[in-house]
């Protein structure tokens, strides 16, 4: 298993089980941004995620930036 797939799996598992993070839907917000900003989300979006989901999503964003 690659590091990226582990991060992606962890993110998916968390979002399936966390209604708060699912309702925030940072992926939709991220993809609505101009292409140059799509490796981040606005600070209020990150703050709206649950305390456990925030670092998982930040790890996912770091992984996207590496690709």
N, C-alpha and C positions, 0 to 999 in steps of 0.2 A: 504494500500500500504506500502510495506517495504521500508526502507531507500535505500537499494540497488537497488530496482526497480526504485525508483525516480531518483537516480543518473544515472542509465542505460538509462532511458527514456530521461532525460535531455541531455545526451551525444548524443544519437541517433538523437534527434530533432535538436540539434545544427549542427551535422555533415551532416544531410540531407540538411540543408539550407546554409551551409558554404563551398563554393568550395575550399577555401584555406586549411581548415582543412581536408576536404575529400581528396584532392590531396596529402597531407602529409601522410595520412593513418598510424597513429601511431600504430594502432592495428596490422597491418601486420608486422611492424618493431618489435613490442613487441613480437609477437609470433615467429619470426625468431630467437630470441635470445635463448641462452641455458636456460633450465628450471629454473635454480637458479636466472636468471635475469629477468624473465617474469613479475615481478611486477613493472617494471620500463621501461623507454625508455631512450636512450641517450639524453643528454642535447640539442644537435643540433635539435633533433626531436621536443622536447618541444618548443624550440625557433622558430621553423618554423610554429607552430600553430598560429592562429590569437590571438590577445590579449583577446578576450572573450572566445575562446575555450580552452586556456591554463589552466585556473583554473578549468574548468569543467573536463578536462581530468585528471588533477592532483587529483581532488576529486575522480574520478573513480579509479585511481591507489591506492589511500589510502583505498578505499573500498575493492579493491581486496586484499590488504595486510591484512585487518582485517579478511577476510574469512578463 
